[in-house]
Amino acid sequence: MPAASPPPAPLSSPFSPGELPRVLVGRVGEQARIRDHLGRVHTFGEMSGRLLVLHAPRGLGKTSLLREAQSQAVELGFVTAWLSCAKGGRLVPELVHSVHRALDAAPAIDRKAQRRWAASVSRLGIELGVAGLKVGADVDLRRSDRELPVGAVGAVEDLLHEAATLVRRSGGAGLLVLVDEVHAAPFAELAVLLNAVQNLAGARADNPLAVMAAGLPSTPEMLTRAATFGERSEFVPLDRFDADDSRLVLARPAEELGVHWADDALRRALAFGDGYPYFLQLVGHTTWQAATPAAGDTLTVADVRAGETEIDAQLAAMYRARWDSAPQLERDLMAAMAGLAVRGTEVVTRADVAAAMGRESRAISVPRARLIDRGVIEASGRGRLRFTLPGMARWIRDETDPASA
């Protein structure tokens, strides 16, 4: 009697909460704008236009979309320089390092051309504090956020111009610079970058360059404070996914592995995800882990429920971190929002929040702005607010008054 065939091997989860998604869906309009910027450089050999800035609270896919732009650019023949800003860090030296690394790794640029570029940059004579690389004379970036270092703008202009034209002369499309977490950059150095990009755009035909950035909702205001013309950047806000894209986020990665969702399971997962990319990835991942499916299997509502204990623990840690890091006045504002949200909607009015706190509406401007800057809450229409993390209102109610849950 022949031996029985072994059961199909379980498949690894195609979902990746907190990481770049394996399958990027949705964001059709945003991706079209990115393609347009890249297309102008690729087709005409000229600068792509205004600085393109993606902005949204954490977890809505800014970095994923920026990485997708990088992937598309590489396919078109761009050399791409990626840098991520950090609080207390330096923007301009990181930019210099990133462009230098990108050119050094570019296979289409021969070593002699790279050495000529490095020598040309060094001859600019301004030291930007980057070991082994000089770009334009003794500019000290260790000064007040509000001061613009003399000579730094021209140095960065020359750096980007020389690098972009070198890529184009070597047969590539041009240079793409991607700046993630741009809201964390020091104002003085952000002003250097903005001014350099503005000046290069004035000679568009000579600069095969695109610059894209991503940051929190406070980013447009920060760019405007760093340089008044920053308000003319091309700002692209990201919102939660609509119902169709949410369904694709869960269904398409599973279907590509031959696994399907039962209708009631998908409805429950979608209700939990609430259009929030991170939550959709999380519920997809925990459901998959509970089911350990093989090709041909179907994910059930029992699988969704089985993963909810792990989800609750992870989300509680996220809610707790945001709550514990807030001073008392900000906690009061969040508690007022949570109390109002229990009425059946997560969107509350600023006026109602102020009234619940026993304050005038203008008196909550500072804590409101600080919570928005940190991505804890967001504006949802004129005079309206909501938490950026679904479920946080319920957690706050449980935390502050368990009897009201």
C-alpha positions in Angstrom: 0.0 0.0 0.0 1.6 3.4 -1.0 2.5 5.8 1.8 0.1 8.6 2.4 1.1 11.9 0.9 2.4 14.4 3.6 0.1 17.3 4.4 0.8 20.6 2.6 3.5 22.7 4.4 2.3 25.8 6.3 3.0 29.1 4.5 4.9 32.0 6.1 2.8 35.0 6.8 2.7 37.5 3.9 1.8 40.3 6.4 4.4 42.5 8.0 3.1 44.8 10.8 5.6 47.6 11.5 7.7 46.8 8.5 7.5 47.5 4.8 4.5 45.5 3.3 5.4 42.7 0.9 2.5 43.7 -1.3 1.8 47.5 -1.6 -1.8 48.2 -2.5 -3.8 51.4 -2.7 -2.5 54.9 -2.7 -3.2 55.1 -6.4 -3.3 58.9 -6.5 -0.2 59.3 -4.4 1.8 56.9 -6.5 0.7 58.7 -9.7 2.2 61.9 -8.3 5.4 60.2 -7.5 5.6 58.7 -11.0 5.0 62.2 -12.5 7.9 63.6 -10.5 10.2 60.7 -11.6 9.0 60.9 -15.1 10.0 64.5 -15.6 13.6 63.7 -14.6 13.7 60.5 -16.6 12.1 61.9 -19.8 13.5 65.5 -19.9 16.6 65.3 -17.8 15.4 68.2 -15.7 14.4 68.8 -12.1 11.2 67.2 -11.1 9.6 70.3 -9.6 8.7 71.3 -6.1 9.7 69.3 -3.1 7.2 66.4 -2.7 6.3 65.9 1.0 4.2 63.0 2.3 2.8 63.7 5.7 0.6 61.7 8.1 0.5 60.2 11.6 2.6 57.2 12.2 1.4 53.9 10.9 -0.3 55.2 7.7 2.4 54.1 5.3 4.6 57.2 4.7 7.9 55.2 4.8 6.4 52.4 2.7 5.3 54.8 0.0 8.7 56.5 0.1 10.4 53.2 -0.3 8.1 52.4 -3.2 9.2 55.6 -4.8 12.8 54.5 -4.4 12.1 51.1 -6.0 10.4 52.7 -9.0 13.3 55.2 -9.4 15.8 52.4 -9.4 13.9 50.6 -12.1 14.0 53.8 -14.2 17.8 54.2 -13.8 18.0 56.7 -10.9 20.7 56.7 -8.3 18.9 57.1 -5.0 20.2 58.5 -1.7 18.1 57.7 1.4 18.5 59.4 4.8 16.3 59.3 7.9 16.4 62.2 10.3 16.6 61.7 14.0 15.8 64.0 16.9 19.0 65.7 17.9 20.8 64.5 14.7 22.2 66.4 11.7 20.6 66.7 8.3 23.2 68.2 6.1 26.1 65.8 7.0 23.8 62.8 6.7 22.8 64.1 3.2 26.4 64.4 2.2 27.2 60.9 3.4 24.1 59.5 1.8 24.8 61.0 -1.7 28.4 59.9 -1.4 27.4 56.3 -0.6 24.9 56.2 -3.3 27.3 57.3 -6.0 30.0 55.0 -4.7 27.6 52.0 -5.0 26.3 53.0 -8.4 27.5 50.4 -11.0 26.9 52.6 -14.0 29.3 55.3 -12.8 32.9 54.3 -13.4 35.5 54.7 -10.7 37.4 57.5 -12.5 34.2 59.5 -12.8 33.4 59.0 -9.1 36.9 60.1 -8.1 36.6 63.2 -10.2 33.3 64.0 -8.6 34.7 63.5 -5.1 37.7 65.8 -5.9 35.3 68.4 -7.3 33.2 68.4 -4.2 36.3 68.6 -2.0 37.6 71.6 -4.0 34.4 73.6 -2.9 36.4 74.2 0.2 33.6 74.3 2.8 33.9 71.8 5.6 30.5 70.5 6.6 31.7 68.4 9.4 31.8 65.1 7.4 34.9 63.1 7.9 36.8 62.5 4.7 34.5 64.7 2.6 34.5 68.4 2.1 31.9 70.5 0.5 32.3 74.3 0.4 34.7 76.8 4.0 34.4 76.3 7.7 30.7 76.3 8.1 29.7 75.5 11.7 26.3 73.8 11.9 26.5 73.5 15.7 24.5 76.7 16.4 21.0 77.9 17.0 18.2 76.2 15.1 17.1 79.6 13.8 20.5 80.5 12.2 21.3 79.7 8.6 25.0 78.9 8.3 26.7 81.2 5.8 27.9 79.3 2.7 26.1 76.0 3.4 23.3 76.6 0.9 25.7 77.0 -2.0 27.7 74.0 -0.9 24.6 71.8 -0.9 23.5 73.2 -4.2 26.9 72.2 -5.7 26.8 68.8 -4.1 23.4 67.9 -5.5 24.1 69.5 -9.0 27.4 67.7 -9.4 26.0 64.4 -8.3 22.8 64.6 -10.4 24.6 65.6 -13.6 27.3 62.9 -13.0 24.5 60.3 -12.9 22.9 61.7 -16.1 26.2 61.8 -18.0 26.9 58.2 -17.0 23.6 57.1 -18.7 21.4 57.1 -15.6 18.1 59.0 -15.2 19.3 61.3 -12.5 19.5 61.6 -8.7 16.6 61.0 -6.3 17.1 62.1 -2.7 14.6 60.7 -0.1 14.4 62.2 3.4 12.3 60.2 5.9 11.3 61.6 9.3 11.9 65.1 8.0 10.0 66.7 10.9 13.0 65.7 13.2 15.5 67.8 11.2 17.0 70.9 12.9 15.5 74.1 11.5 18.8 75.6 10.3 19.7 72.5 8.4 16.2 72.1 7.0 16.5 75.7 5.8 19.7 74.8 4.0 18.1 72.0 2.1 15.0 74.0 1.2 17.0 76.9 -0.1 19.3 74.7 -2.1 16.4 72.9 -3.7 14.7 76.2 -4.4 17.8 77.6 -6.1 18.4 74.4 -8.1 14.8 74.6 -9.4 15.6 78.0 -10.8 17.9 76.2 -13.3 15.6 73.3 -13.8 17.0 72.1 -17.1 20.5 71.8 -15.7 19.5 69.6 -12.7 18.3 66.0 -13.3 17.1 65.8 -9.7 14.1 64.9 -7.5 13.8 65.4 -3.8 11.0 63.7 -1.8 10.4 63.7 2.0 8.0 62.2 4.6 7.1 63.3 8.0 4.4 63.7 10.7 1.4 66.0 10.3 3.4 68.9 11.7 5.8 68.8 8.7 4.1 71.5 6.5 4.2 74.0 9.4 7.8 73.1 10.1 8.9 73.6 6.5 7.2 76.9 6.4 8.9 78.0 9.6 12.3 76.9 8.2 11.8 78.9 5.0 8.6 80.8 4.1 8.6 79.4 0.6 8.5 76.0 2.1 4.7 76.4 2.1 4.9 76.0 -1.7 6.1 72.4 -1.4 3.8 69.8 -2.9 2.2 68.4 0.3 0.5 65.0 0.0 -1.5 64.0 3.1 -2.1 60.3 3.7 -5.4 59.2 5.3 -6.6 55.8 6.3 -7.5 53.4 3.5 -11.1 53.3 2.2 -13.1 50.0 2.3 -11.9 48.8 -1.1 -8.2 49.3 -0.4 -8.5 47.9 3.1 -10.0 44.7 1.6 -7.1 44.5 -0.9 -4.6 44.9 1.9 -5.9 41.7 3.5 -7.1 39.7 0.5 -4.4 40.1 -2.1 -1.3 38.9 -0.1 -3.3 35.8 1.0 -4.6 35.1 -2.5 -1.1 35.3 -4.0 -0.3 32.3 -1.8 -3.5 30.4 -2.6 -5.2 31.2 0.7 -8.6 32.9 1.0 -10.7 34.6 3.7 -14.1 33.5 4.7 -16.6 36.4 4.3 -17.3 36.7 8.0 -13.6 36.5 8.9 -12.8 39.3 6.4 -15.6 41.5 7.8 -14.3 41.1 11.4 -10.7 41.8 10.3 -11.7 44.9 8.3 -13.8 46.2 11.3 -10.8 45.8 13.5 -8.3 47.4 11.0 -10.6 50.4 10.5 -8.6 51.5 7.4 -5.4 51.9 9.4 -2.5 50.2 7.5 -0.6 49.0 10.6 -3.7 47.5 12.2 -4.6 45.8 8.9 -1.2 44.2 8.7 -1.4 43.3 12.4 -4.8 41.5 12.2 -3.7 39.8 9.0 -0.5 38.6 10.6 -2.0 37.3 13.8 -4.9 35.6 12.0 -2.4 33.9 9.7 -0.3 32.7 12.7 -3.4 31.3 14.4 -4.5 29.5 11.3 -1.0 28.3 10.0 -2.7 27.8 6.5 -1.4 25.9 3.5 -2.3 26.6 -0.1 -6.0 26.1 -0.6 -7.0 26.8 3.0 -9.5 29.4 4.1 -9.0 31.8 7.0 -12.0 31.7 9.4 -13.5 34.0 11.9 -12.2 31.7 14.6 -8.7 32.3 13.3 -9.3 36.1 13.6 -10.5 35.7 17.2 -7.6 33.5 18.1 -5.2 36.2 17.3 -6.9 38.9 19.2 -5.3 38.2 22.5 -1.8 38.9 21.0 -3.2 42.0 19.3 -4.7 43.3 22.5 -1.3 43.0 24.3 0.6 44.8 21.5 -1.9 47.6 21.3 -2.1 48.1 25.0 1.7 48.7 25.0 1.3 51.3 22.2 -1.6 53.1 24.0 0.3 53.0 27.3 3.5 54.5 25.8 1.5 57.4 24.3 -0.4 58.0 27.6 2.5 57.8 29.9 4.7 60.2 27.9 2.0 62.9 28.0 2.0 65.6 30.7 -1.2 66.1 32.7 -2.9 68.7 30.6 -2.5 66.6 27.5 -3.9 63.6 29.4 -6.8 65.7 30.4 -7.5 66.6 26.8 -7.2 62.9 25.7 -9.5 61.8 28.5 -12.1 64.4 27.4 -11.8 63.2 23.8 -12.2 59.6 24.9 -15.3 60.4 27.0 -17.0 62.1 24.1 -16.1 59.3 21.6 -18.1 56.8 23.7 -21.2 58.3 22.2 -20.7 56.4 19.0 -18.2 58.2 16.9 -14.4 58.5 17.1 -14.5 62.1 15.7 -15.2 64.8 18.3 -15.3 68.6 18.1 -12.7 70.9 19.6 -15.5 72.9 21.2 -17.0 69.9 22.9 -13.5 68.8 24.2 -12.9 72.2 25.7 -16.3 72.2 27.3 -15.7 68.8 28.8 -12.4 70.1 30.2 -14.1 73.2 31.6 -12.0 75.5 29.4 -12.4 77.9 26.5 -11.7 76.5 23.1 -8.6 78.6 22.6 -7.2 77.5 26.0 -6.6 74.0 24.7 -4.6 75.2 21.7 -1.1 74.3 23.1 -1.8 70.7 24.3 -3.8 70.1 21.2 -0.9 71.3 18.9 1.6 69.2 20.9 -0.5 66.0 20.6 -0.9 66.6 16.9 2.8 67.3 16.4 3.6 63.9 18.1 1.0 62.1 16.0 -1.2 61.1 18.9 -4.3 62.9 17.6 -5.2 64.4 14.3 -7.5 66.9 12.7 -10.5 65.3 11.0 -12.1 68.3 9.4 -12.4 71.9 10.6 -12.7 72.0 14.4 -12.8 68.2 14.6 -10.3 65.8 16.2 -9.7 62.0 16.5 -7.1 59.7 17.8 -4.6 58.5 15.2 -4.7 54.9 16.7 -8.1 53.3 16.5 -9.2 51.9 19.8 -7.3 54.4 21.9 -10.4 56.1 23.2 -11.8 52.9 24.6 -8.4 52.1 26.2 -8.3 55.5 27.9 -11.8 55.0 29.2 -10.8 51.6 30.6 -7.7 53.1 32.1 -9.2 56.2 33.7 -12.7 54.8 34.6 -13.1 51.1 34.2 -16.8 51.3 35.2 -17.6 53.5 32.1 -16.3 50.9 29.6 
